[in-house]
Amino acid sequence: MAKKVGSDIDIAQAAKLKPITEIAKKLGGKMEFIPNKEDILAATLAHIDKKREDLKLRKYEKGKFGVEKVLLDMAARRKLEAGAHAHQGVGGV
């Protein structure tokens, strides 16, 4: 019986596969097998942070992204709008 590398392939089959780095360069992504869920989360967040940096996007700040929106019924909306004031323009004009 052949020695197993993963769940479905043996060492001889694995030797024929292209290195992960070569695949990652060609396809722009890769597949990793990380058994620990905390390590998966850490690797995923590190990858997202790197991509944000590469794209020159601002850093993630907790509480500034994905804020939950509150849906208002009509009564609550009217109450909110009653306290609002029309824009007075620059200098109150």
C-alpha positions in Angstrom: 0.0 0.0 0.0 1.3 3.5 -0.9 2.1 5.9 1.8 -0.6 8.6 2.1 0.2 12.4 2.0 -3.4 13.6 2.2 -6.8 12.0 2.3 -6.9 11.0 -1.4 -3.4 11.0 -2.8 -0.2 9.1 -2.1 3.4 10.4 -2.2 3.9 9.4 -5.9 0.9 11.4 -7.0 1.9 14.3 -4.8 5.3 14.4 -6.4 3.6 15.0 -9.8 1.6 18.0 -8.5 2.9 21.5 -9.2 4.2 23.4 -6.1 1.5 25.5 -4.4 3.6 28.7 -4.9 3.6 28.1 -8.7 -0.2 27.6 -8.7 -0.7 30.7 -6.4 1.3 32.9 -8.8 -0.6 31.6 -11.9 -4.1 31.8 -10.4 -3.7 34.5 -7.9 -4.8 32.3 -5.0 -3.9 29.2 -3.1 -5.3 26.5 -1.0 -4.0 25.7 2.5 -4.9 23.0 4.9 -4.9 24.3 8.4 -6.5 22.0 11.0 -6.8 24.5 13.9 -9.7 27.0 13.5 -7.9 29.8 15.4 -5.0 29.5 13.0 -7.4 29.5 10.0 -8.9 32.8 11.3 -5.4 34.3 12.0 -4.2 33.4 8.5 -7.4 34.7 6.8 -7.2 38.0 8.6 -3.5 38.4 7.8 -4.3 37.7 4.2 -7.1 40.3 4.1 -4.9 42.9 5.8 -2.1 42.3 3.2 -4.5 42.7 0.3 -6.0 45.9 1.8 -2.4 47.2 2.1 -1.6 46.2 -1.5 -4.8 47.9 -2.7 -4.0 51.0 -0.6 -7.2 50.7 1.3 -7.4 52.1 4.8 -6.8 49.7 7.7 -9.7 47.9 9.3 -10.9 49.7 12.4 -13.3 47.8 14.7 -16.6 49.6 14.9 -16.1 51.6 11.7 -17.0 48.8 9.2 -20.1 46.7 9.1 -22.1 48.8 11.5 -25.6 47.3 11.9 -28.3 49.6 10.6 -31.5 50.0 12.5 -34.8 49.8 10.6 -37.4 52.3 11.8 -41.1 52.0 11.5 -43.0 55.1 10.3 -43.8 56.4 13.8 -40.1 56.2 14.8 -39.1 57.9 11.6 -41.6 60.8 12.1 -40.3 61.3 15.6 -36.7 61.4 14.4 -37.6 63.8 11.6 -39.5 66.1 13.9 -36.3 66.8 15.9 -34.3 67.4 12.7 -33.7 71.0 11.5 -33.4 72.0 7.8 -29.9 72.9 6.7 -29.4 76.6 7.4 -26.6 77.0 4.7 -23.2 78.4 5.3 -23.2 81.0 8.0 -26.9 80.6 8.7 -27.9 82.0 5.4 
